[in-house]
Amino acid sequence: MSFTSETKMKDIALSSAAGRQVLEDAGLDYCCGGGKSLHEACLRADVSAEDILKRLRENSKDISPDDANWTSAPLSDLTRHIRERHHRYVREAIARIQVLLEKVAAKHGERRPEISRIRTLFIEVGQEMIMHMQKEEQILFPYIDALEKAKSTHSSLEPPFFQTVRNPIQAMMSEHDSAGDLVKQIRKVSLDYTLPADACTSYRALYQDLREFEADLHQHVHLENNILFPRAIELESAPR
């Protein structure tokens, strides 16, 4: 695919894992900000669009065979992938990172006041994500799976209490924005995860885990905002 500065961020992200990695490395928002053009995203992040386009061209052939084509796979496969890959990771990472935050705060907190702020922000994003995932697993994903099954079998489906899939999707996207803002604040407070000279092993592990948590969140939100949700809305609107 040939990209320009007017290409939508979601279209670049959907092209390949290599394309997403270029955006990730540059700190460009392709999940919550997927509807913006590359030009708009680069202006916001103070990054050269020409440099990004050059890197995208250089990486255009680097497409992983494991980069599943979720734009055409069954929606039930995608919801299962999100639960088993991303939801499981988030729950495990929250527990692990909270332990590291307590250790680092106890040892470095007095000299590094930013750790206290990072801990507060991470507790907030952790609590939000736990509630968010529960709503997806208990309400939204089961409905999407049932909707797909009903469409494929030409059977009826009882109208949901939320009337249309657009309503929980809108709520989930708003929560994505909130979680995204919190991890952006963590990155800012940590000065892009810059380690102090006296960083111990736990400190290094903490910042590595926080960086990985942010990257996973971006991929998680990308799969939902740019693929699952639009496909679910289209499916619900399609004639039986």
N, C-alpha and C positions, 0 to 999 in steps of 0.2 A: 504494500500500500504506500502511495506517495503522500507525504504530509506537507502542509504549509502552515504558516503562522495563524491561519484562520481555522485550521482543523480543530474540532472539539477535543477536549482532553479525554473524554470517555472513549472516543474513537481510537485515539492513540493507545490508551490503556487496554482496549479490547483487541488490539492488533496482535500482541504477543507478550510473553513474560519479559522478554528483553526490552520491549518498549516501556513497560511499566517500571522496570528497573532504572532506566534512564530518567524517568520522571521522579522516581523515588530518590535517586542520588542527588537530583537537583533541588529537592525539597518542594516540588510542584504538586499541588492538590489535584489529583485525578479522580478522587472518590466523591467527596461531598461537592467539590467544584467541577464535576465532570461535564457540566453543561457549558462551561466557559471555553473560549478559544485558547489555543496555545499562547497567542499574543497577550491576551488578558491575564492569563496565569503568570506569564513571565514578568509582566509589568508589576503585578502584585508582589512577586517574590524577588524582584530586582535581579532577574536572570536574563541573559541574552537568548532571545528566541532563535537566532541564527546558530548559536552554539548548540542548542538543544536539537535543532533540525539536523545539524551535522552529525551529532552523536546518534541520532535515530537512524540516519542513513548507514552509519558504520555498523550498527547493531541489527540492521534489517534482516539479516540472514540467520541471526542467532535465536532461533525459535526452538524452545524446549519441546521434546516429544511428549512430555508429561503435562504440557499446558493444555488441559482439556478444553474442548470447544463447548463452553457452557452456554453459548448463544443458541445451540441447537439440541443439546442434551435434554432428556426429560427433566422437568422441573423438580420432580421428586428426587432425582439423583443429585440435583444441585442443593436442595434443602438438606439432604442427608450429608452431603459433603461439607456444608457450612456448619452443621451441628458437630460432625465428627472431627473435622479439622480445626475450625476456628473457634467454635464455642468451647470445645474441650481444651484447646490451647489457652484461651483467655482465663478459664477457671484455674488451670494449673499455674499460669504465669502470675495471676493476682496473688495467690498464696505464697509463691516463691519470692516475688518482689517485695511483698509486705514484710517478710522475715528479713530480707536484706536491708530494707529501709530502716528497720528497728536497730539492726546491728551497726549500720553506718552512722545513724543518728547518735547512738550511744558513744561511739568512738570519736566521731568528727563533728558532731552537732554544734558544739560551742564555737569551733573555729570556722565552720561552714554553715552559716544560717540558712543558705538556700536549700539545704537538705530538709529542713522542717517544712519549708514551703512545698517542696516536691512531694513530701509525704502527704501533706494535706490534699494536694491536687490528685495524687494517685489514689488515695482512699476514696475521693469523690468519683473519679472515673471508674474505679472498680465497682463501687456500689451501683452506679448507673448502668454499667455493662451487665452486671448480674441480673438486675431487674429487666433490662432490655432483652436479654437472651431468653429469660423465662417467658416473656410475652410472645416472643417469636416461636418458641418451642411448643407452647401450650395453646396459642390462638392462631397466629398468622400462618405458620408453616403447615399445620394440619389442614387449614382451610385451602391453601394453595394445592396441597397434595390431593385433597378430596375434589377440588375443582377440576384438576387435570384428569383425574380418574373418571369423573362424571362426563367430561367432554369426550373422552376417548371411547366411552361405552355408550354414549348418547342416553345417559340416564339423568334423572332429575336430582337436584341438590337443594336441600332446604336452605332458604335465605339465611345468611348469618345475622347475628344480632347487631353487627356493625354495618349492616346494609350493603356495603360495597367494599371490595378489597382496597380501594383507594384510601379509605379512612384509616385503617391501621398502618398502611404503607406511609401515609403522610406523617403519622405519629412516629414511626420508626425512623424516617429520614430526619425529622427534627431532633431525635435523640442521637442520631449519627453526628449531626452538626455539633451538638453539645459535647459529645465524647471527643470529637476531633479538636474542638477548641481547647479542651483540657490537656490533651497530649501536646498541642502546640505550645501551651503555656509551660509545660514541663520541659520541652526542648529549649524554650527561651530562658527559663530560670537556670537551667543547667549549662547555658551557653553552648548549645548544640552538643551536649553530652561531653563537654571538655573536662578531662580529669585533672584535678590539682596535682601538684608535684608529689605530695605526700599520700596519694591514694593507695590504700591497701588492696588486697585481693578482693575483699567483699565490695569495696567501692567500685572497683573495675567491673566486677560481675554485675553490680546494680546497674551501672550505666549501659552495659552491654544488653542486659535484659530489658531495660526501658527502651532502648533503641529498637530491639526486636519486637517489643510490644507495639510500638508505634507502627512499624512496618506491617505487622500482621493486621492491625486495625485498618490500615489503608487498603490492604487486599480484601479483607472481610467486607468493608463498606463498599468497595468497588463491585464485588460480586452481587451485592444486594441492590445498591442504587442503580448501577448501570446495566445489570443483566436480569436478576430475579424479579425485581419489582416491575420494570417495564413489561416483561414477558407475562407476568401474572395479570397485570391490568389488561393487556391485549387479549389474553386468554378469556378473561371474564367477559370482555366486550364482544368476543366473537360469537356469531350466530350458532345455534346448536344444530 
